[in-house]
C-alpha cells in the first residue's frame, strides 16, 4: 500500500518523498490527468494526495475519485497558502487513516 502525492510544487514533492511517499510532479493539466489515471490503475495506491492547485486543474477527476471511494483522496494545502504546512500534511494523513504519525 502506497501514498502518492500529485503536485505541481517541487517543495511539496521533496517533502513527501522524505516522508516516504511517492510523488508525481506535474506541470500542466494534461500531465495531472495522466498522473491521476496512472494512480487509479495502480492497485497499490491506497492514499492519493493532491495539492489545492491540482484539485482546481482536475476537479472532475477528483470528484470522481471521491465518489468511487478508492483510493482515499485528500487535498493538502499548497505551501504558500498554509501557515503550518508541516503539521497540515501529518494531520491530513492522520485524519484519513485514523493513525497519528509522530
C-alpha positions as a Markdown table, in Angstrom:
| # | Residue | x | y | z |
|---|---|---|---|---|
| 1 | Unk | 0.0 | 0.0 | 0.0 |
| 2 | Unk | 1.4 | 3.3 | -1.1 |
| 3 | Unk | 0.8 | 7.0 | -0.5 |
| 4 | Unk | 1.1 | 9.0 | -3.7 |
| 5 | Unk | 1.1 | 12.8 | -4.0 |
| 6 | Unk | 0.3 | 14.6 | -7.3 |
| 7 | Unk | 1.6 | 18.1 | -7.1 |
| 8 | Unk | 2.9 | 21.0 | -9.2 |
| 9 | Unk | 5.1 | 22.2 | -6.4 |
| 10 | Unk | 8.7 | 20.9 | -6.1 |
| 11 | Unk | 8.9 | 21.7 | -2.4 |
| 12 | Unk | 5.8 | 19.5 | -1.7 |
| 13 | Unk | 7.2 | 16.7 | -3.8 |
| 14 | Unk | 10.5 | 16.8 | -1.9 |
| 15 | Unk | 8.9 | 16.9 | 1.5 |
| 16 | Unk | 6.6 | 14.0 | 0.9 |
| 17 | Unk | 9.4 | 11.9 | -0.7 |
| 18 | Unk | 11.4 | 12.5 | 2.5 |
| 19 | Unk | 8.4 | 11.2 | 4.4 |
| 20 | Unk | 8.3 | 8.0 | 2.3 |
| 21 | Unk | 5.5 | 8.9 | -0.1 |
| 22 | Unk | 5.8 | 8.6 | -3.8 |
| 23 | Unk | 5.2 | 11.7 | -5.8 |
| 24 | Unk | 4.2 | 12.8 | -9.3 |
| 25 | Unk | 5.4 | 16.2 | -10.1 |
| 26 | Unk | 3.3 | 17.7 | -12.9 |
| 27 | Unk | 3.5 | 21.0 | -14.9 |
| 28 | Unk | 0.1 | 21.3 | -16.5 |
| 29 | Unk | -3.5 | 19.9 | -16.6 |
| 30 | Unk | -2.7 | 17.2 | -19.2 |
| 31 | Unk | 0.2 | 15.9 | -17.0 |
| 32 | Unk | -2.0 | 16.0 | -13.9 |
| 33 | Unk | -4.8 | 14.0 | -15.6 |
| 34 | Unk | -2.3 | 11.4 | -16.8 |
| 35 | Unk | -0.9 | 11.1 | -13.2 |
| 36 | Unk | -4.5 | 10.6 | -11.9 |
| 37 | Unk | -5.1 | 7.8 | -14.5 |
| 38 | Unk | -1.8 | 6.1 | -13.5 |
| 39 | Unk | -2.7 | 6.3 | -9.8 |
| 40 | Unk | -6.2 | 4.9 | -10.4 |
| 41 | Unk | -4.8 | 2.0 | -12.4 |
| 42 | Unk | -2.2 | 1.2 | -9.7 |
| 43 | Unk | -3.9 | -1.1 | -7.2 |
| 44 | Unk | -1.1 | -0.5 | -4.6 |
| 45 | Unk | -2.0 | 3.2 | -4.2 |
| 46 | Unk | -4.1 | 3.4 | -1.1 |
| 47 | Unk | -4.0 | 7.1 | -0.4 |
| 48 | Unk | -3.9 | 9.7 | -3.1 |
| 49 | Unk | -2.9 | 13.2 | -2.0 |
| 50 | Unk | -3.3 | 16.2 | -4.3 |
| 51 | Unk | -2.4 | 19.9 | -3.7 |
| 52 | Unk | -5.0 | 22.6 | -4.0 |
| 53 | Unk | -3.8 | 23.7 | -7.4 |
| 54 | Unk | -4.1 | 20.1 | -8.8 |
| 55 | Unk | -7.6 | 19.9 | -7.4 |
| 56 | Unk | -8.5 | 23.1 | -9.3 |
| 57 | Unk | -7.0 | 21.7 | -12.5 |
| 58 | Unk | -8.7 | 18.3 | -12.3 |
| 59 | Unk | -11.9 | 19.0 | -10.4 |
| 60 | Unk | -13.9 | 16.4 | -12.4 |
| 61 | Unk | -11.3 | 13.6 | -11.8 |
| 62 | Unk | -11.0 | 14.5 | -8.1 |
| 63 | Unk | -14.8 | 14.4 | -7.7 |
| 64 | Unk | -15.0 | 11.0 | -9.5 |
| 65 | Unk | -12.3 | 9.5 | -7.2 |
| 66 | Unk | -14.1 | 10.8 | -4.1 |
| 67 | Unk | -17.3 | 9.2 | -5.3 |
| 68 | Unk | -15.6 | 5.9 | -6.1 |
| 69 | Unk | -14.0 | 5.8 | -2.7 |
| 70 | Unk | -10.8 | 4.2 | -3.9 |
| 71 | Unk | -8.1 | 5.3 | -3.4 |
| 72 | Unk | -8.7 | 7.6 | -0.5 |
| 73 | Unk | -8.3 | 11.1 | -1.8 |
| 74 | Unk | -7.3 | 14.1 | 0.3 |
| 75 | Unk | -6.4 | 17.6 | -0.8 |
| 76 | Unk | -3.4 | 19.2 | 1.0 |
| 77 | Unk | -2.8 | 23.0 | 1.0 |
| 78 | Unk | -0.1 | 24.4 | -1.1 |
| 79 | Unk | 2.9 | 25.6 | 0.9 |
| 80 | Unk | 2.4 | 29.2 | 0.0 |
| 81 | Unk | -1.1 | 29.2 | 1.3 |
| 82 | Unk | -0.6 | 27.2 | 4.5 |
| 83 | Unk | 0.6 | 28.7 | 7.8 |
| 84 | Unk | 1.9 | 25.4 | 9.1 |
| 85 | Unk | 2.3 | 23.0 | 6.1 |
| 86 | Unk | 4.5 | 20.6 | 8.1 |
| 87 | Unk | 1.7 | 19.8 | 10.6 |
| 88 | Unk | -1.1 | 20.1 | 8.0 |
| 89 | Unk | 0.2 | 17.1 | 6.0 |
| 90 | Unk | 0.5 | 15.0 | 9.1 |
| 91 | Unk | -3.0 | 16.0 | 10.2 |
| 92 | Unk | -4.4 | 15.1 | 6.8 |
| 93 | Unk | -2.8 | 11.6 | 6.9 |
| 94 | Unk | -3.9 | 11.1 | 10.5 |
| 95 | Unk | -7.5 | 12.0 | 9.7 |
| 96 | Unk | -7.5 | 9.9 | 6.5 |
| 97 | Unk | -6.2 | 6.7 | 8.0 |
| 98 | Unk | -7.0 | 7.2 | 11.7 |
| 99 | Unk | -3.4 | 6.8 | 12.9 |
| 100 | Unk | -1.3 | 9.6 | 14.3 |
| 101 | Unk | 2.2 | 9.7 | 12.8 |
| 102 | Unk | 5.0 | 11.0 | 15.0 |
